[in-house]
Amino acid sequence: MFAEVSERGAYRDLGSQMPGKYLEGQLRLSARARHQREEAALNLNAMFNFSGEQLDPPLPATSARFTE
């Protein structure tokens, strides 16, 4: 969910400046719980470097199973 909200920019449509703060407010998460969810999402999703090249996710096997 974090990756989807972040990629679509849905948090901006509702007046939040950062996706993490949006989720913290909407899901009523503590800052620690929000951070844990962000870290988990970052480990499952591919990332991009500054030149736009896609990088593999840190946990590729888990990411593959998650997307099935």
mmCIF file of the N, C-alpha and C atoms, coordinates in Angstrom:
data_MODEL
# 
_entry.id   MODEL 
# 
loop_
_atom_site.group_PDB 
_atom_site.id 
_atom_site.type_symbol 
_atom_site.label_atom_id 
_atom_site.label_alt_id 
_atom_site.label_comp_id 
_atom_site.label_asym_id 
_atom_site.label_entity_id 
_atom_site.label_seq_id 
_atom_site.pdbx_PDB_ins_code 
_atom_site.Cartn_x 
_atom_site.Cartn_y 
_atom_site.Cartn_z 
_atom_site.occupancy 
_atom_site.B_iso_or_equiv 
_atom_site.pdbx_formal_charge 
_atom_site.auth_seq_id 
_atom_site.auth_comp_id 
_atom_site.auth_asym_id 
_atom_site.auth_atom_id 
_atom_site.pdbx_PDB_model_num 
ATOM 1   N N  . MET A 1 1  ? 0.820  -1.185  0.000   1.00 0.00 ? 1  MET A N  1 
ATOM 2   C CA . MET A 1 1  ? 0.000  0.000   0.000   1.00 0.00 ? 1  MET A CA 1 
ATOM 3   C C  . MET A 1 1  ? 0.868  1.253   0.000   1.00 0.00 ? 1  MET A C  1 
ATOM 4   N N  . PHE A 1 2  ? 1.954  1.238   0.761   1.00 0.00 ? 2  PHE A N  1 
ATOM 5   C CA . PHE A 1 2  ? 2.821  2.409   0.820   1.00 0.00 ? 2  PHE A CA 1 
ATOM 6   C C  . PHE A 1 2  ? 3.360  2.753   -0.561  1.00 0.00 ? 2  PHE A C  1 
ATOM 7   N N  . ALA A 1 3  ? 3.832  1.751   -1.282  1.00 0.00 ? 3  ALA A N  1 
ATOM 8   C CA . ALA A 1 3  ? 4.392  1.995   -2.606  1.00 0.00 ? 3  ALA A CA 1 
ATOM 9   C C  . ALA A 1 3  ? 3.335  2.554   -3.546  1.00 0.00 ? 3  ALA A C  1 
ATOM 10  N N  . GLU A 1 4  ? 2.136  2.039   -3.482  1.00 0.00 ? 4  GLU A N  1 
ATOM 11  C CA . GLU A 1 4  ? 1.055  2.497   -4.356  1.00 0.00 ? 4  GLU A CA 1 
ATOM 12  C C  . GLU A 1 4  ? 0.706  3.955   -4.067  1.00 0.00 ? 4  GLU A C  1 
ATOM 13  N N  . VAL A 1 5  ? 0.564  4.294   -2.813  1.00 0.00 ? 5  VAL A N  1 
ATOM 14  C CA . VAL A 1 5  ? 0.258  5.677   -2.422  1.00 0.00 ? 5  VAL A CA 1 
ATOM 15  C C  . VAL A 1 5  ? 1.385  6.605   -2.856  1.00 0.00 ? 5  VAL A C  1 
ATOM 16  N N  . SER A 1 6  ? 2.610  6.153   -2.679  1.00 0.00 ? 6  SER A N  1 
ATOM 17  C CA . SER A 1 6  ? 3.767  6.967   -3.026  1.00 0.00 ? 6  SER A CA 1 
ATOM 18  C C  . SER A 1 6  ? 3.875  7.182   -4.533  1.00 0.00 ? 6  SER A C  1 
ATOM 19  N N  . GLU A 1 7  ? 3.751  6.121   -5.319  1.00 0.00 ? 7  GLU A N  1 
ATOM 20  C CA . GLU A 1 7  ? 3.890  6.224   -6.767  1.00 0.00 ? 7  GLU A CA 1 
ATOM 21  C C  . GLU A 1 7  ? 2.792  7.050   -7.411  1.00 0.00 ? 7  GLU A C  1 
ATOM 22  N N  . ARG A 1 8  ? 1.593  6.913   -6.935  1.00 0.00 ? 8  ARG A N  1 
ATOM 23  C CA . ARG A 1 8  ? 0.466  7.638   -7.527  1.00 0.00 ? 8  ARG A CA 1 
ATOM 24  C C  . ARG A 1 8  ? 0.389  9.091   -7.062  1.00 0.00 ? 8  ARG A C  1 
ATOM 25  N N  . GLY A 1 9  ? 1.082  9.424   -5.976  1.00 0.00 ? 9  GLY A N  1 
ATOM 26  C CA . GLY A 1 9  ? 1.015  10.784  -5.452  1.00 0.00 ? 9  GLY A CA 1 
ATOM 27  C C  . GLY A 1 9  ? -0.319 11.074  -4.795  1.00 0.00 ? 9  GLY A C  1 
ATOM 28  N N  . ALA A 1 10 ? -1.021 10.034  -4.356  1.00 0.00 ? 10 ALA A N  1 
ATOM 29  C CA . ALA A 1 10 ? -2.340 10.200  -3.743  1.00 0.00 ? 10 ALA A CA 1 
ATOM 30  C C  . ALA A 1 10 ? -2.280 11.051  -2.479  1.00 0.00 ? 10 ALA A C  1 
ATOM 31  N N  . TYR A 1 11 ? -1.183 11.024  -1.799  1.00 0.00 ? 11 TYR A N  1 
ATOM 32  C CA . TYR A 1 11 ? -1.050 11.795  -0.567  1.00 0.00 ? 11 TYR A CA 1 
ATOM 33  C C  . TYR A 1 11 ? -1.134 13.297  -0.852  1.00 0.00 ? 11 TYR A C  1 
ATOM 34  N N  . ARG A 1 12 ? -0.645 13.744  -2.012  1.00 0.00 ? 12 ARG A N  1 
ATOM 35  C CA . ARG A 1 12 ? -0.703 15.169  -2.362  1.00 0.00 ? 12 ARG A CA 1 
ATOM 36  C C  . ARG A 1 12 ? -2.128 15.622  -2.626  1.00 0.00 ? 12 ARG A C  1 
ATOM 37  N N  . ASP A 1 13 ? -2.931 14.741  -3.209  1.00 0.00 ? 13 ASP A N  1 
ATOM 38  C CA . ASP A 1 13 ? -4.323 15.093  -3.496  1.00 0.00 ? 13 ASP A CA 1 
ATOM 39  C C  . ASP A 1 13 ? -5.110 15.369  -2.223  1.00 0.00 ? 13 ASP A C  1 
ATOM 40  N N  . LEU A 1 14 ? -4.666 14.799  -1.121  1.00 0.00 ? 14 LEU A N  1 
ATOM 41  C CA . LEU A 1 14 ? -5.368 14.982  0.147   1.00 0.00 ? 14 LEU A CA 1 
ATOM 42  C C  . LEU A 1 14 ? -4.651 15.950  1.080   1.00 0.00 ? 14 LEU A C  1 
ATOM 43  N N  . GLY A 1 15 ? -3.676 16.691  0.537   1.00 0.00 ? 15 GLY A N  1 
ATOM 44  C CA . GLY A 1 15 ? -3.064 17.767  1.292   1.00 0.00 ? 15 GLY A CA 1 
ATOM 45  C C  . GLY A 1 15 ? -1.856 17.407  2.128   1.00 0.00 ? 15 GLY A C  1 
ATOM 46  N N  . SER A 1 16 ? -1.317 16.232  1.974   1.00 0.00 ? 16 SER A N  1 
ATOM 47  C CA . SER A 1 16 ? -0.133 15.847  2.733   1.00 0.00 ? 16 SER A CA 1 
ATOM 48  C C  . SER A 1 16 ? 1.102  16.045  1.864   1.00 0.00 ? 16 SER A C  1 
ATOM 49  N N  . GLN A 1 17 ? 2.216  16.396  2.483   1.00 0.00 ? 17 GLN A N  1 
ATOM 50  C CA . GLN A 1 17 ? 3.443  16.643  1.731   1.00 0.00 ? 17 GLN A CA 1 
ATOM 51  C C  . GLN A 1 17 ? 4.294  15.395  1.546   1.00 0.00 ? 17 GLN A C  1 
ATOM 52  N N  . MET A 1 18 ? 4.091  14.393  2.388   1.00 0.00 ? 18 MET A N  1 
ATOM 53  C CA . MET A 1 18 ? 4.899  13.176  2.314   1.00 0.00 ? 18 MET A CA 1 
ATOM 54  C C  . MET A 1 18 ? 4.001  11.952  2.449   1.00 0.00 ? 18 MET A C  1 
ATOM 55  N N  . PRO A 1 19 ? 4.305  10.882  1.701   1.00 0.00 ? 19 PRO A N  1 
ATOM 56  C CA . PRO A 1 19 ? 3.438  9.690   1.763   1.00 0.00 ? 19 PRO A CA 1 
ATOM 57  C C  . PRO A 1 19 ? 3.433  9.042   3.144   1.00 0.00 ? 19 PRO A C  1 
ATOM 58  N N  . GLY A 1 20 ? 4.551  9.057   3.832   1.00 0.00 ? 20 GLY A N  1 
ATOM 59  C CA . GLY A 1 20 ? 4.605  8.465   5.164   1.00 0.00 ? 20 GLY A CA 1 
ATOM 60  C C  . GLY A 1 20 ? 3.711  9.186   6.150   1.00 0.00 ? 20 GLY A C  1 
ATOM 61  N N  . LYS A 1 21 ? 3.713  10.494  6.102   1.00 0.00 ? 21 LYS A N  1 
ATOM 62  C CA . LYS A 1 21 ? 2.858  11.275  7.003   1.00 0.00 ? 21 LYS A CA 1 
ATOM 63  C C  . LYS A 1 21 ? 1.382  11.077  6.671   1.00 0.00 ? 21 LYS A C  1 
ATOM 64  N N  . TYR A 1 22 ? 1.097  10.904  5.383   1.00 0.00 ? 22 TYR A N  1 
ATOM 65  C CA . TYR A 1 22 ? -0.279 10.620  4.976   1.00 0.00 ? 22 TYR A CA 1 
ATOM 66  C C  . TYR A 1 22 ? -0.754 9.314   5.600   1.00 0.00 ? 22 TYR A C  1 
ATOM 67  N N  . LEU A 1 23 ? 0.059  8.266   5.478   1.00 0.00 ? 23 LEU A N  1 
ATOM 68  C CA . LEU A 1 23 ? -0.334 6.970   6.041   1.00 0.00 ? 23 LEU A CA 1 
ATOM 69  C C  . LEU A 1 23 ? -0.426 7.027   7.556   1.00 0.00 ? 23 LEU A C  1 
ATOM 70  N N  . GLU A 1 24 ? 0.463  7.777   8.162   1.00 0.00 ? 24 GLU A N  1 
ATOM 71  C CA . GLU A 1 24 ? 0.442  7.914   9.619   1.00 0.00 ? 24 GLU A CA 1 
ATOM 72  C C  . GLU A 1 24 ? -0.888 8.523   10.069  1.00 0.00 ? 24 GLU A C  1 
ATOM 73  N N  . GLY A 1 25 ? -1.348 9.533   9.349   1.00 0.00 ? 25 GLY A N  1 
ATOM 74  C CA . GLY A 1 25 ? -2.604 10.181  9.704   1.00 0.00 ? 25 GLY A CA 1 
ATOM 75  C C  . GLY A 1 25 ? -3.818 9.355   9.348   1.00 0.00 ? 25 GLY A C  1 
ATOM 76  N N  . GLN A 1 26 ? -3.828 8.763   8.154   1.00 0.00 ? 26 GLN A N  1 
ATOM 77  C CA . GLN A 1 26 ? -4.994 8.015   7.693   1.00 0.00 ? 26 GLN A CA 1 
ATOM 78  C C  . GLN A 1 26 ? -5.160 6.684   8.417   1.00 0.00 ? 26 GLN A C  1 
ATOM 79  N N  . LEU A 1 27 ? -4.059 6.008   8.692   1.00 0.00 ? 27 LEU A N  1 
ATOM 80  C CA . LEU A 1 27 ? -4.134 4.710   9.363   1.00 0.00 ? 27 LEU A CA 1 
ATOM 81  C C  . LEU A 1 27 ? -3.951 4.806   10.868  1.00 0.00 ? 27 LEU A C  1 
ATOM 82  N N  . ARG A 1 28 ? -3.711 6.030   11.339  1.00 0.00 ? 28 ARG A N  1 
ATOM 83  C CA . ARG A 1 28 ? -3.489 6.294   12.765  1.00 0.00 ? 28 ARG A CA 1 
ATOM 84  C C  . ARG A 1 28 ? -2.349 5.445   13.323  1.00 0.00 ? 28 ARG A C  1 
ATOM 85  N N  . LEU A 1 29 ? -1.254 5.447   12.585  1.00 0.00 ? 29 LEU A N  1 
ATOM 86  C CA . LEU A 1 29 ? -0.075 4.692   12.986  1.00 0.00 ? 29 LEU A CA 1 
ATOM 87  C C  . LEU A 1 29 ? 0.846  5.572   13.798  1.00 0.00 ? 29 LEU A C  1 
ATOM 88  N N  . SER A 1 30 ? 1.597  4.953   14.676  1.00 0.00 ? 30 SER A N  1 
ATOM 89  C CA . SER A 1 30 ? 2.662  5.688   15.353  1.00 0.00 ? 30 SER A CA 1 
ATOM 90  C C  . SER A 1 30 ? 3.786  5.898   14.347  1.00 0.00 ? 30 SER A C  1 
ATOM 91  N N  . ALA A 1 31 ? 4.692  6.805   14.648  1.00 0.00 ? 31 ALA A N  1 
ATOM 92  C CA . ALA A 1 31 ? 5.819  7.057   13.752  1.00 0.00 ? 31 ALA A CA 1 
ATOM 93  C C  . ALA A 1 31 ? 6.652  5.790   13.577  1.00 0.00 ? 31 ALA A C  1 
ATOM 94  N N  . ARG A 1 32 ? 6.810  5.025   14.645  1.00 0.00 ? 32 ARG A N  1 
ATOM 95  C CA . ARG A 1 32 ? 7.594  3.789   14.574  1.00 0.00 ? 32 ARG A CA 1 
ATOM 96  C C  . ARG A 1 32 ? 6.924  2.749   13.669  1.00 0.00 ? 32 ARG A C  1 
ATOM 97  N N  . ALA A 1 33 ? 5.614  2.568   13.831  1.00 0.00 ? 33 ALA A N  1 
ATOM 98  C CA . ALA A 1 33 ? 4.886  1.603   13.006  1.00 0.00 ? 33 ALA A CA 1 
ATOM 99  C C  . ALA A 1 33 ? 4.912  2.031   11.544  1.00 0.00 ? 33 ALA A C  1 
ATOM 100 N N  . ARG A 1 34 ? 4.783  3.320   11.284  1.00 0.00 ? 34 ARG A N  1 
ATOM 101 C CA . ARG A 1 34 ? 4.852  3.829   9.916   1.00 0.00 ? 34 ARG A CA 1 
ATOM 102 C C  . ARG A 1 34 ? 6.218  3.540   9.308   1.00 0.00 ? 34 ARG A C  1 
ATOM 103 N N  . HIS A 1 35 ? 7.261  3.786   10.068  1.00 0.00 ? 35 HIS A N  1 
ATOM 104 C CA . HIS A 1 35 ? 8.618  3.544   9.591   1.00 0.00 ? 35 HIS A CA 1 
ATOM 105 C C  . HIS A 1 35 ? 8.831  2.061   9.274   1.00 0.00 ? 35 HIS A C  1 
ATOM 106 N N  . GLN A 1 36 ? 8.330  1.187   10.117  1.00 0.00 ? 36 GLN A N  1 
ATOM 107 C CA . GLN A 1 36 ? 8.461  -0.254  9.872   1.00 0.00 ? 36 GLN A CA 1 
ATOM 108 C C  . GLN A 1 36 ? 7.764  -0.657  8.577   1.00 0.00 ? 36 GLN A C  1 
ATOM 109 N N  . ARG A 1 37 ? 6.600  -0.098  8.318   1.00 0.00 ? 37 ARG A N  1 
ATOM 110 C CA . ARG A 1 37 ? 5.875  -0.417  7.090   1.00 0.00 ? 37 ARG A CA 1 
ATOM 111 C C  . ARG A 1 37 ? 6.591  0.137   5.862   1.00 0.00 ? 37 ARG A C  1 
ATOM 112 N N  . GLU A 1 38 ? 7.161  1.329   6.011   1.00 0.00 ? 38 GLU A N  1 
ATOM 113 C CA . GLU A 1 38 ? 7.930  1.907   4.905   1.00 0.00 ? 38 GLU A CA 1 
ATOM 114 C C  . GLU A 1 38 ? 9.125  1.027   4.564   1.00 0.00 ? 38 GLU A C  1 
ATOM 115 N N  . GLU A 1 39 ? 9.844  0.591   5.583   1.00 0.00 ? 39 GLU A N  1 
ATOM 116 C CA . GLU A 1 39 ? 11.014 -0.263  5.362   1.00 0.00 ? 39 GLU A CA 1 
ATOM 117 C C  . GLU A 1 39 ? 10.621 -1.575  4.690   1.00 0.00 ? 39 GLU A C  1 
ATOM 118 N N  . ALA A 1 40 ? 9.528  -2.160  5.134   1.00 0.00 ? 40 ALA A N  1 
ATOM 119 C CA . ALA A 1 40 ? 9.064  -3.412  4.522   1.00 0.00 ? 40 ALA A CA 1 
ATOM 120 C C  . ALA A 1 40 ? 8.708  -3.196  3.054   1.00 0.00 ? 40 ALA A C  1 
ATOM 121 N N  . ALA A 1 41 ? 8.037  -2.097  2.750   1.00 0.00 ? 41 ALA A N  1 
ATOM 122 C CA . ALA A 1 41 ? 7.663  -1.804  1.364   1.00 0.00 ? 41 ALA A CA 1 
ATOM 123 C C  . ALA A 1 41 ? 8.888  -1.566  0.500   1.00 0.00 ? 41 ALA A C  1 
ATOM 124 N N  . LEU A 1 42 ? 9.873  -0.869  1.031   1.00 0.00 ? 42 LEU A N  1 
ATOM 125 C CA . LEU A 1 42 ? 11.084 -0.596  0.255   1.00 0.00 ? 42 LEU A CA 1 
ATOM 126 C C  . LEU A 1 42 ? 11.859 -1.873  -0.047  1.00 0.00 ? 42 LEU A C  1 
ATOM 127 N N  . ASN A 1 43 ? 11.771 -2.860  0.815   1.00 0.00 ? 43 ASN A N  1 
ATOM 128 C CA . ASN A 1 43 ? 12.458 -4.128  0.582   1.00 0.00 ? 43 ASN A CA 1 
ATOM 129 C C  . ASN A 1 43 ? 11.761 -4.986  -0.474  1.00 0.00 ? 43 ASN A C  1 
ATOM 130 N N  . LEU A 1 44 ? 10.509 -4.698  -0.766  1.00 0.00 ? 44 LEU A N  1 
ATOM 131 C CA . LEU A 1 44 ? 9.745  -5.504  -1.718  1.00 0.00 ? 44 LEU A CA 1 
ATOM 132 C C  . LEU A 1 44 ? 9.667  -4.893  -3.111  1.00 0.00 ? 44 LEU A C  1 
ATOM 133 N N  . ASN A 1 45 ? 9.901  -3.621  -3.222  1.00 0.00 ? 45 ASN A N  1 
ATOM 134 C CA . ASN A 1 45 ? 9.721  -2.938  -4.502  1.00 0.00 ? 45 ASN A CA 1 
ATOM 135 C C  . ASN A 1 45 ? 11.047 -2.618  -5.161  1.00 0.00 ? 45 ASN A C  1 
ATOM 136 N N  . ALA A 1 46 ? 11.037 -2.660  -6.467  1.00 0.00 ? 46 ALA A N  1 
ATOM 137 C CA . ALA A 1 46 ? 12.212 -2.232  -7.221  1.00 0.00 ? 46 ALA A CA 1 
ATOM 138 C C  . ALA A 1 46 ? 12.376 -0.730  -7.044  1.00 0.00 ? 46 ALA A C  1 
ATOM 139 N N  . MET A 1 47 ? 13.612 -0.296  -7.071  1.00 0.00 ? 47 MET A N  1 
ATOM 140 C CA . MET A 1 47 ? 13.897 1.123   -6.928  1.00 0.00 ? 47 MET A CA 1 
ATOM 141 C C  . MET A 1 47 ? 14.617 1.595   -8.182  1.00 0.00 ? 47 MET A C  1 
ATOM 142 N N  . PHE A 1 48 ? 14.787 2.891   -8.317  1.00 0.00 ? 48 PHE A N  1 
ATOM 143 C CA . PHE A 1 48 ? 15.434 3.480   -9.476  1.00 0.00 ? 48 PHE A CA 1 
ATOM 144 C C  . PHE A 1 48 ? 16.598 4.343   -9.026  1.00 0.00 ? 48 PHE A C  1 
ATOM 145 N N  . ASN A 1 49 ? 17.680 4.333   -9.819  1.00 0.00 ? 49 ASN A N  1 
ATOM 146 C CA . ASN A 1 49 ? 18.801 5.204   -9.498  1.00 0.00 ? 49 ASN A CA 1 
ATOM 147 C C  . ASN A 1 49 ? 18.567 6.576   -10.130 1.00 0.00 ? 49 ASN A C  1 
ATOM 148 N N  . PHE A 1 50 ? 19.512 7.486   -9.972  1.00 0.00 ? 50 PHE A N  1 
ATOM 149 C CA . PHE A 1 50 ? 19.324 8.851   -10.450 1.00 0.00 ? 50 PHE A CA 1 
ATOM 150 C C  . PHE A 1 50 ? 19.216 8.959   -11.969 1.00 0.00 ? 50 PHE A C  1 
ATOM 151 N N  . SER A 1 51 ? 19.777 8.023   -12.683 1.00 0.00 ? 51 SER A N  1 
ATOM 152 C CA . SER A 1 51 ? 19.681 8.067   -14.142 1.00 0.00 ? 51 SER A CA 1 
ATOM 153 C C  . SER A 1 51 ? 18.406 7.396   -14.666 1.00 0.00 ? 51 SER A C  1 
ATOM 154 N N  . GLY A 1 52 ? 17.578 6.862   -13.768 1.00 0.00 ? 52 GLY A N  1 
ATOM 155 C CA . GLY A 1 52 ? 16.314 6.246   -14.159 1.00 0.00 ? 52 GLY A CA 1 
ATOM 156 C C  . GLY A 1 52 ? 16.384 4.756   -14.382 1.00 0.00 ? 52 GLY A C  1 
ATOM 157 N N  . GLU A 1 53 ? 17.555 4.169   -14.187 1.00 0.00 ? 53 GLU A N  1 
ATOM 158 C CA . GLU A 1 53 ? 17.715 2.724   -14.363 1.00 0.00 ? 53 GLU A CA 1 
ATOM 159 C C  . GLU A 1 53 ? 17.087 1.996   -13.176 1.00 0.00 ? 53 GLU A C  1 
ATOM 160 N N  . GLN A 1 54 ? 16.305 0.963   -13.476 1.00 0.00 ? 54 GLN A N  1 
ATOM 161 C CA . GLN A 1 54 ? 15.644 0.216   -12.409 1.00 0.00 ? 54 GLN A CA 1 
ATOM 162 C C  . GLN A 1 54 ? 16.629 -0.706  -11.710 1.00 0.00 ? 54 GLN A C  1 
ATOM 163 N N  . LEU A 1 55 ? 16.580 -0.697  -10.395 1.00 0.00 ? 55 LEU A N  1 
ATOM 164 C CA . LEU A 1 55 ? 17.415 -1.561  -9.570  1.00 0.00 ? 55 LEU A CA 1 
ATOM 165 C C  . LEU A 1 55 ? 16.570 -2.700  -9.028  1.00 0.00 ? 55 LEU A C  1 
ATOM 166 N N  . ASP A 1 56 ? 17.187 -3.827  -8.783  1.00 0.00 ? 56 ASP A N  1 
ATOM 167 C CA . ASP A 1 56 ? 16.474 -4.957  -8.199  1.00 0.00 ? 56 ASP A CA 1 
ATOM 168 C C  . ASP A 1 56 ? 16.105 -4.656  -6.746  1.00 0.00 ? 56 ASP A C  1 
ATOM 169 N N  . PRO A 1 57 ? 14.996 -5.220  -6.280  1.00 0.00 ? 57 PRO A N  1 
ATOM 170 C CA . PRO A 1 57 ? 14.632 -5.035  -4.878  1.00 0.00 ? 57 PRO A CA 1 
ATOM 171 C C  . PRO A 1 57 ? 15.637 -5.752  -3.977  1.00 0.00 ? 57 PRO A C  1 
ATOM 172 N N  . PRO A 1 58 ? 15.824 -5.262  -2.750  1.00 0.00 ? 58 PRO A N  1 
ATOM 173 C CA . PRO A 1 58 ? 16.756 -5.903  -1.829  1.00 0.00 ? 58 PRO A CA 1 
ATOM 174 C C  . PRO A 1 58 ? 16.405 -7.360  -1.508  1.00 0.00 ? 58 PRO A C  1 
ATOM 175 N N  . LEU A 1 59 ? 15.127 -7.698  -1.543  1.00 0.00 ? 59 LEU A N  1 
ATOM 176 C CA . LEU A 1 59 ? 14.674 -9.068  -1.265  1.00 0.00 ? 59 LEU A CA 1 
ATOM 177 C C  . LEU A 1 59 ? 13.948 -9.603  -2.499  1.00 0.00 ? 59 LEU A C  1 
ATOM 178 N N  . PRO A 1 60 ? 14.684 -9.989  -3.554  1.00 0.00 ? 60 PRO A N  1 
ATOM 179 C CA . PRO A 1 60 ? 14.031 -10.353 -4.811  1.00 0.00 ? 60 PRO A CA 1 
ATOM 180 C C  . PRO A 1 60 ? 13.107 -11.566 -4.722  1.00 0.00 ? 60 PRO A C  1 
ATOM 181 N N  . ALA A 1 61 ? 13.481 -12.583 -3.963  1.00 0.00 ? 61 ALA A N  1 
ATOM 182 C CA . ALA A 1 61 ? 12.634 -13.781 -3.867  1.00 0.00 ? 61 ALA A CA 1 
ATOM 183 C C  . ALA A 1 61 ? 11.325 -13.452 -3.149  1.00 0.00 ? 61 ALA A C  1 
ATOM 184 N N  . THR A 1 62 ? 11.410 -12.684 -2.092  1.00 0.00 ? 62 THR A N  1 
ATOM 185 C CA . THR A 1 62 ? 10.211 -12.275 -1.356  1.00 0.00 ? 62 THR A CA 1 
ATOM 186 C C  . THR A 1 62 ? 9.345  -11.398 -2.222  1.00 0.00 ? 62 THR A C  1 
ATOM 187 N N  . SER A 1 63 ? 9.978  -10.497 -2.950  1.00 0.00 ? 63 SER A N  1 
ATOM 188 C CA . SER A 1 63 ? 9.233  -9.598  -3.837  1.00 0.00 ? 63 SER A CA 1 
ATOM 189 C C  . SER A 1 63 ? 8.495  -10.398 -4.909  1.00 0.00 ? 63 SER A C  1 
ATOM 190 N N  . ALA A 1 64 ? 9.145  -11.387 -5.473  1.00 0.00 ? 64 ALA A N  1 
ATOM 191 C CA . ALA A 1 64 ? 8.517  -12.213 -6.508  1.00 0.00 ? 64 ALA A CA 1 
ATOM 192 C C  . ALA A 1 64 ? 7.295  -12.954 -5.956  1.00 0.00 ? 64 ALA A C  1 
ATOM 193 N N  . ARG A 1 65 ? 7.417  -13.502 -4.771  1.00 0.00 ? 65 ARG A N  1 
ATOM 194 C CA . ARG A 1 65 ? 6.283  -14.220 -4.158  1.00 0.00 ? 65 ARG A CA 1 
ATOM 195 C C  . ARG A 1 65 ? 5.156  -13.273 -3.805  1.00 0.00 ? 65 ARG A C  1 
ATOM 196 N N  . PHE A 1 66 ? 5.504  -12.078 -3.382  1.00 0.00 ? 66 PHE A N  1 
ATOM 197 C CA . PHE A 1 66 ? 4.510  -11.087 -2.982  1.00 0.00 ? 66 PHE A CA 1 
ATOM 198 C C  . PHE A 1 66 ? 3.689  -10.624 -4.175  1.00 0.00 ? 66 PHE A C  1 
ATOM 199 N N  . THR A 1 67 ? 4.300  -10.515 -5.343  1.00 0.00 ? 67 THR A N  1 
ATOM 200 C CA . THR A 1 67 ? 3.598  -10.018 -6.517  1.00 0.00 ? 67 THR A CA 1 
ATOM 201 C C  . THR A 1 67 ? 2.765  -11.086 -7.224  1.00 0.00 ? 67 THR A C  1 
ATOM 202 N N  . GLU A 1 68 ? 2.926  -12.360 -6.854  1.00 0.00 ? 68 GLU A N  1 
ATOM 203 C CA . GLU A 1 68 ? 2.149  -13.429 -7.490  1.00 0.00 ? 68 GLU A CA 1 
ATOM 204 C C  . GLU A 1 68 ? 0.700  -13.391 -7.127  1.00 0.00 ? 68 GLU A C  1 
# 
